[in-house]
Amino acid sequence: MAEQTAVEWFIDNAFEEGFLWVTDKPAMFELNLIIDKAKEMDKHQKIDAYSHGWHDGQDVIISQVKHIDKGGDDGGEEYYNETFKK
């Protein structure tokens, strides 16, 4: 079973509590368009957040490999200076 997104939770609870109460068919159609747009935006935000996190992790790995590739005392000193010396 898939987790419910915050947008889906809000919509469900807003209907249950009577905050989103529409009887007019054209208005309901417009409301459904807005809800679909909100869900689509939420989906893309989650995809982007995951992708950015993955790339950030990749950058950390690459920076560590850079230090490993340098090796020796010079690599360690450069790492120390870049990381701890300000």
N, C-alpha and C positions, 0 to 999 in steps of 0.2 A: 504494500500500500504506500503510495506516494505521500510525502509530507505536504501539509497545506501551507501555502505561502501566506505572508502577512496580508497581502492584498485580498486573497480569497477569504481569509479569516474575517477581515474587516467587512467585506461584502456580505458574507453569511450572517454576521452578527448585526449589521445595520438593517438587513431585512427582518431578522428575528425580532429586533427591538422596535421595529416600525419606523426607523429613520429613513429608509428608502421604501416609500409606499407610493406606488404609481398605479393608477387604474386606466389611464389614458393610453391606448395602444401606440400612438406616435411618440408619446413621451417615454414609454417603456422601451421602444425601439432605440431612441436616442440614448437612454440610460444604458442599455445593453452595449451600444457602440462605445460608450465611455468606459464601461467595465472591461470590455475586450481590449481596449487601448491600454488601460492600466495594467492588465495582466501581461500584455505584450511588452510593455516598458519594463515591468518587474522581471520578466524572463531575460531580457537583454542585459539588464543591470547585473543579474546573477551570473550570466555567461561572461560578461566583461570582468566582473570581480574575480571569478575563478581564473580566467585567462591571465589577468594582471598578476595575480598571486603566483601562478605557475611560472610566469616569466621572471618575476622577482626572485623566486627560488632558483631558477636557472642562472640568473645573474650572480647569486651568491656562490653557486657551485663553480661557475666559470672563474670568479675572482679567486677562489681557493685553489683551483687548478693552476692559475697563473702563479701563485706563490709556490706551489709544489714544483712547477716547471723550472723556476729560478734556482731552487735548491741552494744548498751550501749556506755559508755564513752571510753572504751578501743578501740573499733572499730573506733570511730571518730578520736581519737588521732593517731591511726596507719594509717588511711587514710590520715590525714593531713601530717604526717611525710613522707609517701611514695610519696605523690603527690606534696607537696610544699617545703619540707625541702631538701636541697641539701648539 
